[in-house]
Amino acid sequence: MTDEPIDPIDKAILKRAMKAFRKRLKITRLDDESRLGGGATSGGKTSGVVGIKPPNQYPQEVWDELVRQEFLVENDSFYELP
């Protein structure tokens, strides 16, 4: 067994992961706001979505690193913006 240092996560990967997270959060909020019952003539409703499960195209280590760097907050396996 060798003690190879773990490669630090590339900043470009973290940046792409945050972009994917923000996009997924935006789409989830828009989907929630467009549900029936918001009333188009009443001005609609605001979304109550604050946290989501992170996109699965990035490994868990990426999300852990973003939490460590305080770009995201983890709450019961859901992630949200601080």
Secondary structure by P-SEA (a helix, b strand, c coil): ccccccccccaaaaaaaaaaaaaaaaaaaaaaaacccccccccbbbbccccccccccccaaaaaaaaaaccccccccccccc
